[in-house]
Amino acid sequence: MNGPARPAGAPASAPALTIDALGRKCPIPIIMLAERIREVPVGQLVAVLADDPAAKTDVPAWCAIKTHEFVTAIDLPSGWAFLVKRCY
């Protein structure tokens, strides 16, 4: 085997940081992202794992406000992985 297959819609590069916000309610996933995005170099990906349905709109909205790039949302067995590219 060549390892696990990438989920459909997943980018080729792996996230430099994964933030586990599973089980956390709004606005905690966004607060966690805001506190930690500076840990990765500009141009790298951060994955935010969340299962609160509000995160589906909150993460892209936060990216637009803060001018980071919302890359995609990947369905997980429980929740989603939101990929954000640090732009500055």
C-alpha positions in Angstrom: 0.0 0.0 0.0 1.1 3.6 -0.6 -0.4 5.0 2.6 -3.9 6.4 3.2 -5.7 8.1 0.3 -6.3 11.8 0.5 -10.0 12.7 1.0 -11.6 14.3 -2.1 -10.9 18.0 -2.2 -7.9 17.7 0.1 -4.8 19.7 -1.0 -1.6 17.9 -1.7 0.4 19.5 1.1 0.0 18.5 4.7 -1.0 21.1 7.3 1.9 22.5 9.3 -0.3 22.7 12.3 -3.5 20.9 13.4 -5.8 22.5 15.9 -8.2 20.0 17.6 -11.4 22.0 18.5 -13.6 18.9 18.3 -16.3 19.1 21.0 -15.8 22.9 21.4 -18.6 25.3 20.7 -18.6 28.7 18.9 -16.5 30.8 19.2 -13.8 28.6 20.7 -12.5 27.1 17.4 -12.0 30.6 16.0 -10.3 31.8 19.2 -8.0 28.8 19.0 -7.2 29.5 15.3 -6.5 33.2 16.0 -4.2 32.4 18.9 -2.1 29.8 17.0 -2.0 30.7 13.3 1.2 32.7 13.9 3.0 29.4 14.9 3.2 28.5 11.2 5.2 30.2 8.5 3.4 32.4 6.0 2.1 30.3 3.1 1.6 27.2 5.2 -1.6 25.4 6.1 -3.4 25.2 9.4 -6.1 22.5 9.9 -8.9 23.3 12.3 -10.8 20.2 13.4 -14.3 21.1 14.5 -17.7 19.6 14.9 -19.8 22.6 15.8 -21.9 23.4 12.7 -21.3 27.2 13.3 -17.6 26.6 12.3 -18.8 26.0 8.7 -19.5 29.7 8.4 -17.3 31.1 11.1 -14.0 29.8 9.8 -14.4 31.2 6.2 -15.8 34.5 7.6 -12.8 34.8 10.0 -10.4 34.2 7.1 -12.1 36.9 5.0 -12.0 39.4 7.9 -8.3 38.6 8.7 -7.2 38.2 5.0 -6.0 34.6 5.4 -7.1 32.1 2.7 -9.8 29.6 3.4 -8.7 26.6 1.3 -11.4 24.0 1.9 -13.5 22.0 4.3 -13.0 18.3 4.4 -15.7 16.0 5.8 -14.6 13.9 8.7 -16.5 11.0 10.3 -17.4 13.5 13.1 -17.2 17.1 12.0 -14.8 18.7 9.5 -11.2 19.7 8.9 -11.0 23.4 7.8 -7.8 24.2 6.0 -6.6 27.8 6.3 -3.5 29.2 4.5 -1.6 31.8 6.5 -1.2 34.9 4.2 0.8 37.3 6.5 
